[in-house]
Amino acid sequence: MKVTIGEAGTDKTWQRRFPSIISCDHCKGNAKIAFVAHEGMSGDPLGGPYVCDLYKDDNDGLWPHDCCAVAVYLCTSCLKPKAIFNQA
């Protein structure tokens, strides 16, 4: 897994580009991109380990089924974090 800081990470995604700013769930302020953690992107080693492999035999709910990318945001009003993710 690799980490890309700031807006440079918004294109490290398996689906639509991550937004630079999102709404904070806690105070409704603006949460700005802090970093994106991504696995298995082009040019990265594809050997794992991967988040999807952590609980392969667990039937206790939903879990990613493929490589994922997680965008972490910090609110500029309350400093609480928010994360969104997608997968290949």
C-alpha positions as CSV (number, residue, x, y, z in Angstrom):
1,M,0.0,0.0,0.0
2,K,1.2,3.5,-0.8
3,V,0.2,6.8,0.5
4,T,-0.1,10.0,-1.5
5,I,-0.4,13.3,0.3
6,G,-2.9,16.1,-0.6
7,E,-4.5,16.7,-3.9
8,A,-1.9,14.6,-5.8
9,G,-3.7,11.6,-4.3
10,T,-7.2,12.4,-5.6
11,D,-6.4,10.5,-8.9
12,K,-5.2,7.4,-7.0
13,T,-8.5,5.8,-7.3
14,W,-10.1,2.7,-8.8
15,Q,-13.3,4.6,-9.8
16,R,-14.2,8.3,-10.1
17,R,-11.5,10.8,-8.9
18,F,-11.8,11.6,-5.2
19,P,-13.0,15.2,-4.5
20,S,-10.6,17.7,-2.9
21,I,-13.2,18.9,-0.4
22,I,-16.2,17.1,1.1
23,S,-18.8,18.0,3.8
24,C,-17.9,17.0,7.4
25,D,-20.5,14.6,8.9
26,H,-19.8,16.0,12.4
27,C,-20.2,19.8,12.0
28,K,-21.1,20.2,8.3
29,G,-17.9,22.2,7.8
30,N,-15.5,21.6,4.9
31,A,-13.2,18.6,5.1
32,K,-10.1,18.8,2.9
33,I,-8.1,15.9,1.5
34,A,-5.2,14.9,3.7
35,F,-4.0,11.8,2.0
36,V,-5.0,8.8,-0.1
37,A,-3.9,5.2,0.8
38,H,-4.0,3.1,-2.3
39,E,-3.0,-0.5,-3.2
40,G,-2.2,-2.2,-6.5
41,M,-2.1,0.9,-8.7
42,S,-0.3,0.9,-12.0
43,G,3.5,0.7,-11.5
44,D,3.1,-0.5,-7.9
45,P,4.1,-4.0,-6.9
46,L,1.1,-6.2,-7.1
47,G,2.2,-8.8,-4.5
48,G,0.0,-7.6,-1.6
49,P,-0.8,-8.0,1.2
50,Y,-4.2,-6.4,0.5
51,V,-7.0,-5.2,2.7
52,C,-9.4,-7.5,0.9
53,D,-7.4,-10.5,2.1
54,L,-7.6,-9.7,5.8
55,Y,-10.9,-11.5,6.4
56,K,-11.4,-13.9,3.5
57,D,-13.2,-16.5,5.6
58,D,-15.3,-14.0,7.6
59,N,-19.1,-14.2,6.9
60,D,-19.8,-11.5,9.4
61,G,-20.8,-8.7,7.0
62,L,-19.4,-6.6,4.2
63,W,-15.7,-6.3,3.3
64,P,-13.8,-5.2,0.2
65,H,-13.5,-7.8,-2.5
66,D,-10.6,-6.3,-4.4
67,C,-7.8,-3.7,-4.2
68,C,-8.9,-0.5,-2.6
69,A,-8.2,3.2,-2.3
70,V,-9.1,5.2,0.8
71,A,-9.2,9.0,0.9
72,V,-8.9,10.6,4.3
73,Y,-10.1,14.1,4.9
74,L,-9.7,16.5,7.9
75,C,-12.4,19.1,8.7
76,T,-11.1,22.6,8.8
77,S,-13.7,23.6,11.5
78,C,-13.6,20.7,14.0
79,L,-10.5,18.7,12.7
80,K,-12.4,15.4,12.8
81,P,-11.5,12.9,10.1
82,K,-13.8,11.5,7.4
83,A,-12.8,8.7,4.9
84,I,-14.3,7.5,1.7
85,F,-13.1,4.5,-0.3
86,N,-13.6,2.5,-3.5
87,Q,-12.3,-0.7,-5.0
88,A,-11.2,-2.2,-8.3
